[in-house]
């Protein structure tokens, strides 16, 4: 295969992905009725539904503008040989493969952040603000960006450095060591993310003694769910939207409740939501999710090892001599169709797991309370409750609310 052919395959993948996502977006938009649909009566009222439609329209056109601009910039860089120019610059600065890779992706990451910054600002301080969601101050926004960049440089740069080092020592067999490293890192983060990384952005405090904690502890004992770590996170620091999540493995598992969730829901509702999260743990969804993530990483690194040294890949971007960072960049784009297919499978499994966790919560807690909680959360966040089935199939990790409420009829 000629390098020029690979180049146009890269362009084709990027453009087709954009067009397909655009098609799905418009297909999903076709389901938005101007009048309150019968199936949403009792969930949205007329005023809330009108606000929901305005929010979705604003978000829809803003998303298209952002995606189109990003694609245009990427195509411009590809057609002008921008990546080859950047490669020549980093190669001229150092002969170290590790430093070359860090500089190459550091520049790309910084440029990507600067290009997307106006869109992030507009999305947060205009769209989210207009519809009453935004609680982020300019100071918090700037600090979040700085912290994210530093974490990306330290953690991402550190992992990438070790992987490049493996490559220089083991050649094509480096993928085994890289897979072991990333697998260990993923497991470590799944256990300690909420105690090490999350506190850099949000304050977590143990849930105080009282009616809610007593109700949660009573439920945990009843279903034999060993839970000592119940925390409240200051989600209202950035948004009015509510959520709760479960993280960790073994003794490191933790339930985190947004303070907005506690504000919006009753004790009975919150216990039902927690029962859903407990269901994920009791049904081993968290464990199997980690196993599948490790398996996916192995597939990706193995495929990457087959192409990383290919001169055709580097020459496709105008770089004559193969190197790790150009190989990684090209492979990342060519891997998109594989990632897309794996994503469909993972989303399907995730939706099944959500139904299973709902069923667990309905059996061990209160199906009606969980349904009411989900309705409240959805309405407060102006969620789209009538998505197109194709959009759900390709993009949703959770079943649509109406599907979940229908499943509750069995209980």
Secondary structure, 3 states (H helix, E strand, C coil): CCHHHHHHHHHHHHHHHHHHHHHHHHHHHCCCCCCCCHHHECCECHHHHHHHHHHHHHHHHHHHHHHHHHHHHHHHHHHCCHHHHHHHHHHHHCCCHHHHHHHHHHHHHHHHHHHHHHHHHHHHHHHHHHCCCECCCHHHHHHHHHHHHHHHHHHHHHHHHHHHHHHHHHHHHHHHHHHHHHHHHHHHHHHHHHHHCHHHCCCEEECCCCHHHHHHHHHHHHCCCCCCCEEEECHHHCECCCCEEEECCHHHCEEEEEHHHHHHCCHHHHHHHHHHHHHHHHCCHHHHHHHHHHHHHHHHHHHHHHHCCCHHHHHHCCCCCCCHHHHHHHHHHHCHHHHHHHHHHHHHHHHHHHHHHHHHHHHHCCHHHHHHHHHHHHHHCCCCCCCCHHHHHHHCCCCCHHHHHHHHCCC
